[in-house]
Amino acid sequence: MDLTTVVFYVFALITVGSAAVVVFSKNIVYSAFALLFAFFGVAGLYALMMADFLAVTQLLIYVGGILVLVLFGVMLTSNVLDVQIRSGTMHIIPALFIVGALAAILLLTFWSTDWTTVSGFVPMEQTGPEIGELFLTRYLLPFEIASVILLVALIGAAMIARRERKA
């Protein structure tokens, strides 16, 4: 087993383990912090696959933006530490059926696919510089329009939240 395989299994274990804590934890604070490790694990997997742009985007958008917003929302909410998440009704039988069906589909796909393997390390091209070049030349207008739409949505959400708090 080479170093790349070991690193892959470490990142996969971090991602799957943290995602399991997010799903099964009854404490919302533990779930929010486990989400941080799940996002870092996914970013590590992207970096391992030489998808540098996706890895940096994962860190900047999900860890740097969304998760920080979720953590601030959790931490600034009063009495959040007393909240215990629980489901009023448990649907174990349908959930097990769906999980079993998905596992069967994944295993069937795994065994029926002709996987190609490469011996040795094959260096791949970096995607970040080309994507940055396209964002700043050919796709500059759509990129700026998307940023303005997101800014308007953020301002609108803040105004709606402020209006509801006053009422």
VOPAGU-2260 file (C-alpha; in pm, 1 decimal, decimal comma):
REM VOPAGU-2260
SITE   aa  ch    i         X         Y         Z
SITE  MET   A    0       0,0       0,0       0,0
SITE  ASP   A    1     155,6     329,9    -106,7
SITE  LEU   A    2     133,8     668,9      62,0
SITE  THR   A    3    -140,3     798,3    -170,1
SITE  THR   A    4    -368,3     510,3     -75,1
SITE  VAL   A    5    -306,5     567,3     295,6
SITE  VAL   A    6    -380,4     939,3     262,0
SITE  PHE   A    7    -698,2     859,5      68,2
SITE  TYR   A    8    -820,7     624,1     339,9
SITE  VAL   A    9    -741,2     879,7     611,1
SITE  PHE   A   10    -938,9    1153,0     432,9
SITE  ALA   A   11   -1222,9     910,4     356,8
SITE  LEU   A   12   -1236,3     801,6     721,2
SITE  ILE   A   13   -1239,2    1163,4     840,2
SITE  THR   A   14   -1515,8    1252,3     594,4
SITE  VAL   A   15   -1741,2     952,4     659,4
SITE  GLY   A   16   -1683,6     955,1    1035,8
SITE  SER   A   17   -1757,4    1326,2    1065,2
SITE  ALA   A   18   -2065,4    1293,5     845,3
SITE  ALA   A   19   -2190,0    1013,0    1070,8
SITE  VAL   A   20   -2144,9    1238,5    1375,1
SITE  VAL   A   21   -2338,1    1514,7    1195,0
SITE  VAL   A   22   -2627,4    1279,4    1125,0
SITE  PHE   A   23   -2642,3    1082,2    1447,2
SITE  SER   A   24   -2543,9    1339,9    1710,6
SITE  LYS   A   25   -2824,4    1465,5    1930,4
SITE  ASN   A   26   -2634,5    1784,2    2017,7
SITE  ILE   A   27   -2654,0    2054,7    1750,3
SITE  VAL   A   28   -2318,3    2205,4    1851,0
SITE  TYR   A   29   -2141,1    1870,8    1802,8
SITE  SER   A   30   -2313,2    1831,6    1468,0
SITE  ALA   A   31   -2199,2    2176,5    1354,6
SITE  PHE   A   32   -1837,6    2114,4    1453,3
SITE  ALA   A   33   -1839,3    1767,5    1295,7
SITE  LEU   A   34   -1958,7    1932,6     974,2
SITE  LEU   A   35   -1633,9    2132,3     978,6
SITE  PHE   A   36   -1428,1    1812,3     971,0
SITE  ALA   A   37   -1649,6    1660,4     701,2
SITE  PHE   A   38   -1591,5    1966,1     479,9
SITE  PHE   A   39   -1215,4    1950,6     543,1
SITE  GLY   A   40   -1214,3    1580,9     456,0
SITE  VAL   A   41   -1392,2    1646,4     127,1
SITE  ALA   A   42   -1145,5    1925,8      47,2
SITE  GLY   A   43    -860,3    1684,6     116,7
SITE  LEU   A   44   -1013,3    1427,8    -118,2
SITE  TYR   A   45   -1045,7    1692,5    -388,6
SITE  ALA   A   46    -681,1    1790,8    -342,0
SITE  LEU   A   47    -579,4    1426,0    -359,5
SITE  MET   A   48    -761,6    1393,1    -692,8
SITE  MET   A   49    -563,4    1692,5    -824,7
SITE  ALA   A   50    -882,1    1899,8    -844,2
SITE  ASP   A   51    -713,9    2202,5    -692,5
SITE  PHE   A   52    -987,5    2448,2    -784,9
SITE  LEU   A   53   -1257,2    2234,8    -621,7
SITE  ALA   A   54   -1045,3    2188,4    -308,7
SITE  VAL   A   55    -987,9    2561,1    -266,0
SITE  THR   A   56   -1352,0    2634,6    -346,9
SITE  GLN   A   57   -1459,9    2378,8     -86,1
SITE  LEU   A   58   -1244,0    2549,0     174,6
SITE  LEU   A   59   -1340,2    2905,4      85,1
SITE  ILE   A   60   -1713,3    2864,5      28,1
SITE  TYR   A   61   -1817,8    2581,7     257,0
SITE  VAL   A   62   -1568,7    2605,5     541,7
SITE  GLY   A   63   -1502,3    2978,0     517,6
SITE  GLY   A   64   -1854,0    3095,3     446,2
SITE  ILE   A   65   -2139,0    2858,0     506,3
SITE  LEU   A   66   -1998,6    2668,8     803,0
SITE  VAL   A   67   -1885,8    2985,7     980,6
SITE  LEU   A   68   -2236,8    3124,6     929,6
SITE  VAL   A   69   -2390,3    2805,4    1071,5
SITE  LEU   A   70   -2153,2    2808,0    1369,5
SITE  PHE   A   71   -2226,5    3173,6    1445,8
SITE  GLY   A   72   -2598,5    3103,2    1414,3
SITE  VAL   A   73   -2570,9    2809,7    1652,3
SITE  MET   A   74   -2348,3    2989,2    1900,4
SITE  LEU   A   75   -2543,9    3314,8    1903,7
SITE  THR   A   76   -2881,3    3148,9    1947,4
SITE  SER   A   77   -2987,9    3161,4    2307,6
SITE  ASN   A   78   -3025,8    2829,7    2490,4
SITE  VAL   A   79   -2886,2    2633,7    2196,1
SITE  LEU   A   80   -2677,9    2416,9    2426,3
SITE  ASP   A   81   -2997,2    2287,5    2587,9
SITE  VAL   A   82   -3146,6    2177,7    2254,7
SITE  GLN   A   83   -3150,3    1803,6    2197,8
SITE  ILE   A   84   -3238,1    1686,0    1849,3
SITE  ARG   A   85   -3474,7    1392,0    1838,9
SITE  SER   A   86   -3728,4    1257,0    1600,3
SITE  GLY   A   87   -4087,3    1209,7    1713,6
SITE  THR   A   88   -4142,1     914,9    1483,6
SITE  MET   A   89   -3883,6     665,7    1373,8
SITE  HIS   A   90   -3907,1     522,1    1025,0
SITE  ILE   A   91   -3642,4     253,7    1053,8
SITE  ILE   A   92   -3796,7      -0,7     815,0
SITE  PRO   A   93   -3830,2     233,9     513,1
SITE  ALA   A   94   -3485,2     379,4     585,3
SITE  LEU   A   95   -3326,3      34,8     593,9
SITE  PHE   A   96   -3502,6     -58,8     269,8
SITE  ILE   A   97   -3375,6     257,3      94,9
SITE  VAL   A   98   -3021,3     213,4     229,0
SITE  GLY   A   99   -3019,9    -151,8     122,5
SITE  ALA   A  100   -3144,1     -63,8    -227,4
SITE  LEU   A  101   -2881,5     210,1    -267,3
SITE  ALA   A  102   -2606,7     -20,8    -138,1
SITE  ALA   A  103   -2714,4    -289,3    -384,7
SITE  ILE   A  104   -2707,4     -38,9    -672,6
SITE  LEU   A  105   -2363,2      87,3    -570,1
SITE  LEU   A  106   -2223,5    -265,1    -535,8
SITE  LEU   A  107   -2370,8    -369,0    -869,5
SITE  THR   A  108   -2217,0     -61,8   -1031,0
SITE  PHE   A  109   -1884,7    -130,9    -862,0
SITE  TRP   A  110   -1864,0    -492,0    -975,7
SITE  SER   A  111   -1994,2    -435,3   -1329,2
SITE  THR   A  112   -1767,2    -141,6   -1417,2
SITE  ASP   A  113   -1444,5    -204,7   -1605,0
SITE  TRP   A  114   -1207,1       4,1   -1394,3
SITE  THR   A  115    -894,9     126,2   -1568,7
SITE  THR   A  116    -579,7     143,0   -1364,2
SITE  VAL   A  117    -258,6     332,5   -1423,5
SITE  SER   A  118      72,1     202,6   -1304,4
SITE  GLY   A  119     287,7     462,4   -1137,8
SITE  PHE   A  120     221,3     827,2   -1073,3
SITE  VAL   A  121      80,4    1031,7   -1359,0
SITE  PRO   A  122     116,4    1407,4   -1304,7
SITE  MET   A  123    -198,7    1598,5   -1389,4
SITE  GLU   A  124    -243,2    1954,3   -1503,3
SITE  GLN   A  125    -355,5    2218,7   -1259,4
SITE  THR   A  126    -703,6    2348,1   -1330,8
SITE  GLY   A  127    -695,7    2661,3   -1119,0
SITE  PRO   A  128    -502,0    2894,1   -1349,4
SITE  GLU   A  129    -719,0    2815,0   -1652,1
SITE  ILE   A  130   -1043,6    2856,9   -1455,0
SITE  GLY   A  131    -916,3    3186,7   -1311,6
SITE  GLU   A  132    -825,7    3305,6   -1660,1
SITE  LEU   A  133   -1175,7    3219,7   -1787,1
SITE  PHE   A  134   -1345,0    3387,9   -1488,4
SITE  LEU   A  135   -1156,1    3709,9   -1552,7
SITE  THR   A  136   -1194,8    3716,0   -1931,3
SITE  ARG   A  137   -1466,4    3516,1   -2106,3
SITE  TYR   A  138   -1704,1    3459,7   -1812,2
SITE  LEU   A  139   -1650,6    3788,8   -1628,3
SITE  LEU   A  140   -2003,9    3923,7   -1683,5
SITE  PRO   A  141   -2189,5    3606,9   -1567,3
SITE  PHE   A  142   -1953,1    3583,5   -1268,5
SITE  GLU   A  143   -2025,1    3943,0   -1166,5
SITE  ILE   A  144   -2400,7    3901,9   -1223,0
SITE  ALA   A  145   -2400,5    3594,2    -998,1
SITE  SER   A  146   -2214,0    3785,7    -726,7
SITE  VAL   A  147   -2461,7    4075,6    -743,9
SITE  ILE   A  148   -2758,0    3834,9    -724,3
SITE  LEU   A  149   -2604,8    3666,6    -418,9
SITE  LEU   A  150   -2544,4    4006,9    -257,3
SITE  VAL   A  151   -2906,3    4110,8    -320,4
SITE  ALA   A  152   -3029,2    3780,5    -173,7
SITE  LEU   A  153   -2812,6    3833,2     135,2
SITE  ILE   A  154   -2939,1    4188,3     186,0
SITE  GLY   A  155   -3299,8    4072,4     134,5
SITE  ALA   A  156   -3259,6    3791,2     387,5
SITE  ALA   A  157   -3112,5    4033,4     641,8
SITE  MET   A  158   -3400,7    4278,2     589,1
SITE  ILE   A  159   -3662,8    4003,1     624,5
SITE  ALA   A  160   -3499,0    3875,0     943,3
SITE  ARG   A  161   -3479,0    4226,7    1084,5
SITE  ARG   A  162   -3843,5    4300,6     998,2
SITE  GLU   A  163   -3960,4    3979,1    1168,5
SITE  ARG   A  164   -3759,7    4058,8    1480,2
SITE  LYS   A  165   -3918,6    4404,3    1509,9
SITE  ALA   A  166   -4268,4    4258,7    1483,7
